[in-house]
Amino acid sequence: MKSCVPRTLHCIVTNTSSMLSVIKLPLQRSGFKMSAGGGLKHMLASAVVVGVIEARARIFGHILNPTGQRSPHKVLRKKLIGDKVAEWYPYDIKNDDPLVMAQEEEERLLKLEMLKRRGKGPPKKGQGRRAVKRNK
């Protein structure tokens, strides 16, 4: 005759927010045997401990990682520093004021005109160094 041994133990654990959690504990992984020597009592105690750990994580906002897999939680938990970096640099008024931008553009064009009069300006399109090398 075959003996029926359950594969998992279901325990219902309540926490302070009156939510019910159903925990499935595998019997074979934990190494507990269904015997009259207190195995069931030990399994129930471990189920309660697991429930308390889960409730504590929910209350205090901790992340449970029972398998130990890599998680980005540690990085994402840190404060963002973008605002601090942006505050470090002074505000540049040139970008907002069109008069300042127009004055800079006018100075650039005047300098370019002076260079062209002296023969030091940029060459016309298609007459630069590359074109001279290609024609040789």
N, C-alpha and C positions, 0 to 999 in steps of 0.2 A: 504494500500500500504506500502511495506517495504522500509525503508530508507537504502541506501547503505553507510555505514561508513567504511572507510578503517581501517584495523587493525594496519598497520605500516606506518611510514612516511619515504620515501627515500630521503636523501639529498646528494648532490654531493659536496664535499669539496676539494679544491685544496690546496696544500702546496707549499713551495719554490722549491722543486725538480720537479715540474710540474707533479707529480703523482696524480691521481684522487683516492679519497677514497669514497666509497659508504657506508653510515651509515644508518642502519635500526633502527629507534626508535620506540619502542612499544608505542602506544597511550594510552593503558589502564593502564600500569604500571606508566606512568608519571603523570597520573591524568588529562591530558589535554582533553578538549572536543572540538569538531569541532563546533565552533560557530563564529558568526560575531564579537564577542567582543575581538578580538586580540589573540585568542588561537593559530591560525596558525602562527602568527607572533612570539609568544612566543616559539612555537615548533621549528621554524627555528632558532631562536636565541640560543636555547639550543643545537641544532644540530651543529651549528657553534662552540659553546664552546667545545663540545665533539671532534670535528674535530681538533680544536686547541690543545687540550690536547694530542690527538694521535700524531699530528705532532711534538709537543714539545718532546714527549717521543722518537719518531724516531730520531730526530735531536740530542738530548743530550744523547741518549742511556739509557733512563730510562725504567723500566719494568712497564707496566700497570697491575694492579691487581684490577679491579673494583669489583670482587666478594669477595675479602678479603680472599681467600683460602691460606693455608700454602704453602710456596714456598721455595726451597733451594737457591734462588737467593742471599740472604744476605750472606750466608756462602760461596758460590762460587765466590762472588765478592771480597773477601779478597785476599791479596797477599799470594803466597805460601811461606812457611818458611823452606822447606826442605833443600835448599842450605845453609841457615844460620846455621841450625843445623849441617850440614855436615862440615862446615868451623870451627865450634867450636872445634871439636876434631882434634888433630894433626895427620899428615899423618904417617902411620905405615910402615916403610921400610922393616920390617921382612916379610911381605906378598909377596913382589916382589923379594927379593934377595934369590936365591936358596942356596947360600953358608951359609947364616944365618940360613935358615931352616934346612940344613943338619947338621950344628953344633949343633943346639938345639936337633935334633933327636939323634945325637951321644951322647950328654950329658945325655939324657933320658935313652938310652940303658946302658950307663956306671953305672948310678945310680941304674938301675934295676938289673944289674949284681952284684953290691956290696950288695944289699939287699938280693939277692938269696944266696950269700955266707954266710951271717949271719943267714940265715933261716927265713928272714922276707919278702920274695917275695910273689907274689900271688900264690895261690895253683893251681895245675893242674886242667884241665877241668874235672868236675864231682866229685871233692874232696873238695868242699867248705863247708860252714856252712850248707847250705840246705841239701846237700848229707849226712853229718854227722848226722843231726837231723832225716832224713828219715830212716837211717839205725839203729837207736836206738830202 
